[in-house]
Amino acid sequence: MKVLVVGGAGYIGSITNSELKKANFETVVFDSLENGHKWAIKNTKLIRGNLLNIDEIKNALKSEKPDGVIHFAAYIEAGESMIDPAKYYRNNIIGSLNLLDAMVQTNANNLVFSSTAAVYGNPKRIPIAEKSPKKPTNCYGETKLAVEKMIKWFHKIHNINYVTLRYFNASGATIDGSLGEAHQPESHIIPIFLTHILQERDFAIFGDDYNTPDGTCVRDYIHVNDLASAHILALKALLSKQNHKINTAYNVGTGKGYSNKEIAEKIIQITKTKNSYQIEPRRSGDPDELVANSNKIKQVLNWSPKHSDLETIITTAFRWHNKYNTA
């Protein structure tokens, strides 16, 4: 079975690509390399292209004839989306529309979509179930929600089967130490803290006036290997036409939340650093608390997180960043 991994040279895409190959899928990566890395997809065919050019993705689908498509390609920074919304609407929505249009034109009809917990905004109930209201508090979440809706209509009108995965906070590096986060600039809390520690600098927590027990944001952290396994299970459900499992959305998280202060203290403990942190003003668009109810994916796709304890997440990330920053 062949899979076209769109945005497959990025953090989650490259690790999922690696796990797909271990599961005996043939993979081809379609990526602009704007934020991805060629070294992260060694021994994988790369088609360099941009979803904003519909001919490039249509030609890739036509030539490769994949059995399934996994769509990771998007801008993902919530804070930046509140500064430059046009960038996010253009890339995330038009790019995804071009992919869907190209899939219809080339008779590709199985899609796993990378969505986000940001579609929920500030939820009224924690943990968050898939049926919770969708009220994004930033443009990034709004673009992902718009794509989710487009996919539903392309399913109804053009019979594209799909699984949408709403990630909570993807984190950590591969268990074998081969791949991890390499964003430039980095904007995620764990790699930012670790990079500062490796550079022997103090780091910042943005905001301590949120409606949470210690005043800092609370997030549900999911190890990237566990996230990759969710994609593979979703893809297998699509390819085997298990209709009761597909054409729906799943949360992918652990159900346990950690505050930014708790993350900082755990990192200080694991790394034995002498560095500390200071509080700076909050960023626009950050919800107070995002913690997943993942019962649906556990029950329907038989998924369970195996590496998402905080110790493993931070230890694998620290090992990776130590290697990556040194290199």
PERA-V322554 format. One record per backbone hydrogen bond with DSSP energy under -0.5 kcal/mol. NH is the residue of the N-H (numbers start at 0). CO is the residue of the C=O. Records with the same first field share a line. If there is no record, write none. Layout:
# PERA-V322554
NH = CO + CO
This chain:
# PERA-V322554
2 = 25
3 = 67
4 = 2 + 27
5 = 3 + 69
6 = 4 + 29
7 = 4 + 29
9 = 6
13 = 9
14 = 10
15 = 11
16 = 12
17 = 13
18 = 14
19 = 15
20 = 16
21 = 17
22 = 18
23 = 20
24 = 19
25 = 0
26 = 24
27 = 2
28 = 44
29 = 4
30 = 28 + 46
36 = 8
39 = 36
40 = 37
41 = 38
43 = 40
44 = 26
46 = 28
47 = 45
48 = 30 + 46
52 = 49
53 = 51
55 = 52
56 = 52
57 = 53
58 = 54
59 = 55
60 = 56
61 = 57
62 = 58
63 = 59
64 = 60
66 = 1
67 = 1
68 = 109
69 = 3
70 = 111
71 = 5 + 69
72 = 5
77 = 75
80 = 76
81 = 77 + 78
82 = 79
83 = 79
86 = 83
87 = 83
88 = 84
89 = 85
90 = 86
91 = 87
92 = 87 + 88
93 = 88 + 89
94 = 89 + 90
95 = 91
96 = 92
97 = 93
98 = 94
99 = 95
100 = 96
101 = 97
102 = 98
103 = 99
104 = 100
105 = 101
106 = 103
107 = 102
108 = 106
110 = 160
111 = 68
112 = 110 + 162
113 = 70
114 = 112 + 164
116 = 166
118 = 115
119 = 116
120 = 117
121 = 134
122 = 120 + 288
126 = 290
127 = 290
131 = 128
134 = 119 + 132
141 = 137
142 = 138
143 = 139
144 = 140
145 = 141
146 = 142
147 = 143
148 = 144
149 = 145
150 = 146
151 = 147
152 = 148
153 = 149
154 = 150
155 = 151
156 = 152
157 = 153
158 = 154
159 = 153
160 = 108 + 158
162 = 110
163 = 247
164 = 112
165 = 163 + 249
166 = 114 + 164
167 = 251
168 = 219
169 = 167
170 = 221
173 = 178
176 = 173
191 = 187
192 = 188
193 = 189
194 = 190
195 = 191
196 = 192
197 = 193
198 = 194
199 = 196
200 = 195
202 = 275
204 = 277
206 = 204 + 279
209 = 214
211 = 209
214 = 211
217 = 287
218 = 257
219 = 289
220 = 218 + 255
221 = 168
223 = 170
225 = 222
226 = 222
227 = 223
228 = 224
229 = 225
230 = 226
231 = 227
232 = 228
233 = 229
234 = 230
235 = 231
236 = 232
237 = 233
238 = 234
239 = 235
240 = 237
241 = 236
242 = 240
244 = 241
245 = 241
246 = 161
247 = 161
249 = 163
251 = 165
257 = 218
259 = 216
262 = 258
263 = 259
264 = 260
265 = 261
266 = 262
267 = 263
268 = 264
269 = 265
270 = 266
271 = 267
272 = 267
277 = 202
279 = 204
285 = 282
286 = 284
289 = 217
292 = 127
293 = 291
297 = 293
298 = 294
299 = 295
300 = 296
302 = 296
312 = 308
313 = 309
314 = 310
315 = 311
316 = 312
317 = 313
318 = 314
319 = 315
320 = 316
321 = 317
322 = 318
323 = 319
324 = 320
325 = 321
326 = 322
